[in-house]
Amino acid sequence: MANDLASFHKFLKSKDCQVILVLCGAGLSTSSGLPTFRGSGGLWKNYNSMDLATPDAFLIDPSLVWQFYSYRRYCALEAKPNEGHFALAKLSHKVSKCLTITQNVDNLSARAGHNRQKLLELHGSLFRLKCTNFTCSHKEFNEKHPLTPALSGTEHEFANSRKRKAKELEATTEVSWESDHEPSSDFTPIKEIPDTELPICPDCKDAILRPDVVWFGEPLPLSVVDTVDEFLVRNKVDLMLVVGTSCSVWPAAGYVDRVRQQGGKLAVFNTELGTLPDGDDVHAWHFLGDAAEWLPKALAPLCDGPEQSSCQTNDAA
Ligand code: BV8
């Protein structure tokens, strides 16, 4: 049912639509200027973002990984929530049994005024930091940029300086490299920052802090997983909005199947078709295009109209 607003609105306003679950991905923030994980081949310049979002990468090269996250923190701070974030935030205040699971770590849903009791950051946040010392429980919310003087200059996307040096070497064997040649800002070289100049835990004073995000190969926060499970056990989800996600990361993508198994309906907001875990679902609504444009239109009956009798307003999911 591609872009079938009429039937979607009819269901939204019916007695059969009491409980709504939302799963968001990077596509929700595209209109805010933040690249998706798999857009442009998932590269942050020459690095595959998936390779950097792992505990091993941080263990091997905390300086590189911190520069990657410092760059993403800067971009997220510069970005503004878009109409899609605001529409979902309104929904969270208007519909009693509504829960949003976001895979995004950019804090834009929170900045859009989303009801915090109904927003779960499944993969953590760029703006929460935690100590790497297992015996230290330090955690903080920190939006400062740069976090340390050594992390200044990470505002520009960077190329892999090792690959760049190889190119330069190659170039000098063929042509003379003009001495006054200045590399463009796109090729700001990656710095080798000593641990002592990375964010240091203010409590235990000797360990470095890390971004409090869930890296590939790390378990999701138990409290978050338990909250979603409890919501799914306590409620039969009538409608799941699958917004701007390739459903390629697990166990987040698994929630789509759980709702389907409960007989819940799906509404996909994506610029592409075929993004549900096992391909397109003929019974699902597909709003093909920018989530920032489609969400306000699709959710208008609940967000703009008077309180709907089928979805009372109160504040607990
Ligand atoms: C774990 C934080 C176990 C970091 C992220 C099966 C079950 C369980 C695990 C696995 C499994 N199979 C494989 C795994 C392992 C792995 C995994 O899923 N790998 C994938 C690559 C196959 N999963 C894990 O490692 C998870 N941990 O399972 O632990 C365990 C248990 C006990 C003990 C030890 C271990 C942890 C996964 C979390 C990883 N962290 N983020 C950071 O951000 O730096 S994931 C990261 O990538 C994002 O958070 C997000 O979740 C994901 C990217 O996905 P999307 O958001 O969907 O973005 P993408 O670019 O892919 O797609 C964008 C979509 O938007 C596209 O469809 C596009 O068409 C659309 N779009 C674009 N523009 C728009 C738009 N749509 C609408 N409007 C637009 N304008």
Residues whose N, C-alpha, C, O or C-beta is under 5 A from the ligand:
A	BS01	BV8	G25 A26 G27 T30 S31 T36 F37 R38 G39 A53 Q103 N104 V105 H123 V213 V214 W215 F216 G217 E218 P219 G244 T245 S246 C247 S248 V249 W250 P251 F269 N270 T271 E272 T275 G289 D290 A291
